[in-house]
Structures are given as structure tokens and as C-alpha cells.
């Protein structure tokens, strides 16, 4: 397991609990339609429209929007760059900037890249790899820390998400010496929640909870529609006993995307909805 972290300065002194954030995930399907339009229409709606998210995990992100501006902060962990951008979604009189953390994984086609869009700048950025399952093609989990909360984006391997359990385990084990941190992994696991749960060791399942809803999130021709997009919330500990975890639930975000551009995934959001 390889762990790369970069500490960023932060001027924010007050941080909420992880359940106080609204976290979203969406597989943009970067090979279809115009990725630029998807960012400027659908992604914009998810973070500024009705019931917006604070942090959005984007899989198959393609390229960042042309209006995003690099801040100059870059992590280069062995060929997996994480670049920080600002993206202004407001107007001249009412600016509204968010941060984009972009992993240029697919350096050729630039299709299956990962991105995190955040209303707050990260205090720390993580790139976590697993070395157990198809390590040569497995994509890393990328994450950002804001205060005592860490938010990860995952895109497990196609055709069954064979590396998903190894990635969840790698994230858990990264923070065993940092029990004060809560974390959430959201994204496209490419396997259903029950399959992920059954593939994890008890020492992990006692410290995590899978957060999902009952509607299919992935649609394909000639195959069953499935729930592939969900989240895992957890805290890490060397103690195998069960831990109390944040109260987070999941909701499908289909209604939030009025102009849903071509993708075979529906976005999902997570939070403490009352």
C-alpha cells in the first residue's frame, strides 16, 4: 500500500462533523457527449442548484472545465498527479468559487480520471493505492481532509469491482493511527453493496457502514440495472470491536439534475437528512 499526502494551509478554524456535509457522487461517463458541457451544466447544477452538495466525487471526469484555474499546488505521487484548481461558478458581483482536486490517471484518452469538487479548500490531500488485486491497473482512491473529516473518491475496476474491498481496506488501515478522523468513501464500486460487505474482513466491517438507497444507479442495455454508486462511512481502529458511526443516509439525486446529460449512472448524495 502506497500513501501520499500533502499538507495544505487552511485559514478555516471551524469544521463540522462529517454528517454535517452533503456529499455527492456521479460517474460522468467521460467518453460520451461533451465532457465540458457535463461539467458546465450537470456538475454545476449538483453543486449550486436545488439541494446542492458540499463535496462531489466525480468518476470518468474527462478533463476539468476550461474555466477552472490551477492554483499551482500539485501532488505528483509516482505518475498520479493531483492538481488543485479553483472554479468560479458565480457572477462578477457575487463570486462563488469551489476547489477541484483532479487526478490525471488516464493520461492518454483523459477519460477515466477522478476529481473531487469541494466548497472548502483541503487541509490535506491523499492518494491511497492497494497492492493486493490487479495493482497494475487498479485506480487509487483520492481523498481530501477538512478538519477531522476525510472524503474519498473511488472508481473500482469494471466487471465486478474486484479491487473495491482492497481499496476500502487500504483506506481503513491508513488511518489506524489517526482514530480522531472520520472518513467516507463515495463513488462507483462496480459491485453491489451486499457483495462489497461480504468481501470485507470482520475487522473492517466492525468499523464501517455501507450507505446506500434502494433504487438502481447504473443502467445498461441487455443487463440488469444495479446499485453500483454508494458510500462507505467509517472510522479506523486497531481494536476489532464495533464502533459507533455517523448517522448518514443516501438519496438518489436524479431530480437535482434537470438537464441530465448522457451517462449510464445516476448521481447519489449522502448526509444526515432530517
C-alpha positions in Angstrom: 0.0 0.0 0.0 1.4 3.4 -1.0 0.2 6.5 0.7 1.0 10.0 -0.5 -0.2 13.1 1.5 0.3 16.8 1.1 -0.4 19.2 3.9 -2.1 22.4 2.8 -2.5 25.5 4.9 -6.1 26.4 5.9 -7.5 29.6 7.3 -10.8 28.0 8.4 -11.0 27.5 12.2 -14.4 25.8 12.4 -15.2 22.4 11.0 -18.4 20.4 11.1 -18.9 16.8 11.7 -18.7 14.5 8.7 -22.5 14.0 8.8 -23.0 17.8 8.5 -21.7 17.8 5.0 -23.7 16.8 1.9 -21.5 14.6 -0.2 -22.4 13.5 -3.7 -21.0 11.1 -6.3 -21.5 10.8 -10.0 -19.9 8.8 -12.8 -19.8 11.4 -15.5 -19.1 8.8 -18.2 -16.4 10.9 -19.8 -16.4 9.0 -23.1 -19.9 10.2 -24.1 -21.3 13.5 -25.2 -19.3 16.6 -24.3 -17.4 16.4 -21.0 -17.2 20.2 -21.0 -20.9 20.5 -21.2 -21.4 18.0 -18.4 -19.2 20.0 -16.1 -20.8 23.3 -17.0 -24.4 22.1 -16.9 -24.9 19.0 -14.8 -22.0 19.2 -12.3 -22.7 22.9 -11.8 -26.3 22.0 -11.0 -25.3 19.4 -8.5 -23.1 21.9 -6.5 -25.1 25.1 -7.0 -28.7 24.1 -7.8 -31.5 22.8 -5.7 -30.3 20.7 -2.7 -26.7 21.3 -3.6 -23.8 19.1 -2.3 -20.8 20.5 -0.5 -18.4 17.9 -1.9 -18.9 16.0 -5.1 -16.9 12.9 -6.2 -16.7 12.6 -10.0 -15.6 9.5 -11.8 -14.8 9.3 -15.5 -14.2 13.1 -15.1 -12.6 13.6 -18.5 -10.9 17.0 -18.4 -11.5 19.8 -15.9 -13.7 22.6 -17.3 -11.9 25.2 -19.4 -12.8 27.9 -16.9 -11.1 26.2 -14.0 -7.8 27.8 -12.9 -4.8 25.9 -11.5 -3.6 27.2 -8.1 -0.1 25.8 -8.6 -0.5 23.2 -5.9 0.2 19.7 -7.4 1.0 16.3 -5.9 2.9 14.0 -8.1 2.8 10.6 -6.5 4.7 8.3 -8.9 2.8 9.3 -12.0 -0.6 10.0 -10.5 -0.8 13.8 -10.3 -3.3 15.5 -8.1 -3.8 19.1 -9.2 -5.7 21.8 -7.3 -7.9 24.2 -9.3 -10.4 26.9 -8.5 -13.6 27.1 -10.4 -15.8 30.3 -10.2 -19.5 29.4 -10.5 -20.8 32.8 -9.5 -21.0 36.2 -11.2 -18.8 39.3 -11.2 -20.9 40.8 -8.4 -21.4 37.5 -6.5 -18.4 35.2 -7.0 -18.8 31.6 -5.9 -15.6 29.7 -6.1 -15.1 26.0 -5.4 -12.0 23.8 -5.5 -11.3 20.9 -7.8 -8.8 18.2 -6.9 -8.0 16.4 -10.2 -6.2 13.1 -10.7 -5.0 12.8 -14.3 -5.0 9.0 -14.3 -5.9 8.4 -17.9 -3.0 10.4 -19.4 -3.9 9.2 -22.9 -7.6 9.4 -23.6 -8.2 11.5 -20.4 -11.5 9.8 -19.8 -11.4 7.7 -16.6 -9.9 10.4 -14.5 -11.0 11.2 -10.9 -12.0 14.6 -9.5 -13.3 16.0 -6.2 -15.2 19.3 -6.2 -15.2 20.9 -2.8 -16.7 24.1 -1.4 -13.7 24.3 1.0 -10.0 24.0 0.4 -8.4 20.8 1.6 -6.2 20.8 4.6 -4.6 17.6 3.3 -4.8 15.5 0.1 -4.4 11.7 0.0 -3.7 9.2 -2.8 -4.1 5.7 -1.5 -3.3 2.6 -3.5 -3.9 -1.1 -2.8 -1.4 -3.7 -3.8 -3.4 -6.9 -3.5 -5.7 -7.1 -6.5 -4.6 -6.2 -10.1 -2.4 -3.5 -8.7 -1.0 -2.6 -12.1 -4.4 -1.4 -13.4 -6.3 -0.6 -10.1 -7.1 3.1 -9.8 -6.1 4.8 -6.5 -8.6 6.3 -4.1 -8.1 10.0 -3.8 -9.2 12.0 -0.8 -9.2 15.4 0.9 -9.2 16.1 4.6 -11.2 19.1 6.0 -10.6 19.3 9.7 -11.2 15.9 11.2 -13.2 14.6 8.2 -11.8 12.8 5.2 -13.6 12.4 1.9 -12.6 9.8 -0.7 -13.5 9.2 -4.3 -13.3 5.7 -5.6 -13.8 4.1 -9.1 -13.3 0.4 -8.7 -12.3 -1.9 -11.7 -15.0 -2.7 -14.2 -16.6 -6.1 -14.5 -17.2 -6.7 -10.8 -15.2 -4.2 -8.9 -12.5 -6.8 -8.0 -10.3 -4.2 -6.2 -13.1 -2.5 -4.2 -12.6 -4.4 -1.0 -8.9 -4.0 -1.1 -9.3 -0.2 -1.6 -11.7 0.1 1.3 -9.3 -2.0 3.5 -6.3 0.3 2.4 -8.2 3.4 3.4 -9.2 1.9 6.7 -5.6 0.8 7.5 -4.2 4.2 6.6 -6.0 5.9 9.5 -5.5 3.3 12.3 -3.0 5.7 13.9 -5.4 8.6 13.4 -8.6 7.5 15.3 -9.8 11.1 15.7 -10.6 11.2 11.9 -13.9 10.1 10.4 -13.9 9.2 6.7 -16.3 8.5 3.9 -15.6 6.7 0.6 -18.1 7.5 -2.2 -18.1 6.5 -5.8 -18.6 3.8 -8.4 -17.8 0.5 -6.6 -18.7 -1.6 -9.7 -20.3 -4.2 -7.4 -23.4 -4.2 -5.3 -23.4 -3.2 -1.6 -24.0 -6.8 -0.4 -21.1 -8.1 -2.4 -18.8 -5.5 -1.0 -19.9 -6.2 2.5 -19.4 -9.9 2.2 -15.9 -9.5 0.8 -14.6 -7.5 3.7 -12.9 -8.9 6.8 -14.8 -8.6 10.1 -12.1 -6.2 11.5 -13.1 -3.8 8.7 -16.9 -4.4 8.8 -17.0 -3.6 12.5 -15.6 -0.1 11.7 -17.6 0.8 8.6 -21.2 1.1 7.4 -22.3 0.9 3.8 -24.6 3.8 3.0 -27.0 3.2 0.1 -30.5 3.5 -1.1 -32.9 1.1 -2.9 -33.0 2.4 -6.4 -30.7 1.3 -9.2 -27.9 3.8 -10.0 -26.5 2.1 -13.1 -28.4 1.3 -16.3 -27.2 -0.9 -19.1 -28.7 -2.4 -22.2 -29.3 -6.1 -22.1 -28.4 -6.4 -18.4 -30.0 -5.9 -15.1 -30.0 -2.4 -13.6 -27.8 -2.3 -10.5 -26.8 -0.3 -7.4 -23.1 0.5 -8.0 -22.9 4.0 -6.7 -22.9 4.4 -2.9 -20.7 5.2 0.1 -18.8 3.6 2.9 -18.6 5.7 6.2 -16.0 4.6 8.8 -13.5 5.2 11.5 -10.3 3.3 11.9 -9.1 1.4 14.9 -6.8 -1.4 15.8 -9.5 -2.7 18.2 -11.7 -5.2 16.4 -14.8 -4.2 18.4 -17.7 -2.4 16.6 -17.6 1.4 16.6 -20.3 4.0 16.7 -20.5 5.6 13.3 -22.1 8.9 12.0 -25.8 8.9 11.0 -25.6 9.2 7.3 -28.2 8.2 4.7 -28.3 8.2 0.9 -30.7 9.7 -1.6 -30.9 9.5 -5.4 -30.2 12.9 -7.0 -32.0 12.4 -10.3 -34.4 15.2 -9.6 -31.5 17.6 -8.9 -30.2 17.2 -12.5 -32.7 19.0 -14.7 -30.5 18.7 -17.8 -29.2 15.1 -17.2 -26.6 14.7 -19.9 -25.7 11.3 -21.3 -24.4 9.0 -18.6 -25.3 5.5 -17.6 -25.1 6.4 -13.9 -27.4 8.5 -11.7 -25.8 10.7 -9.1 -26.3 10.0 -5.4 -26.0 12.2 -2.3 -25.2 11.4 1.3 -25.8 13.2 4.5 -27.8 13.5 7.7 -31.2 14.2 6.1 -33.9 15.1 8.6 
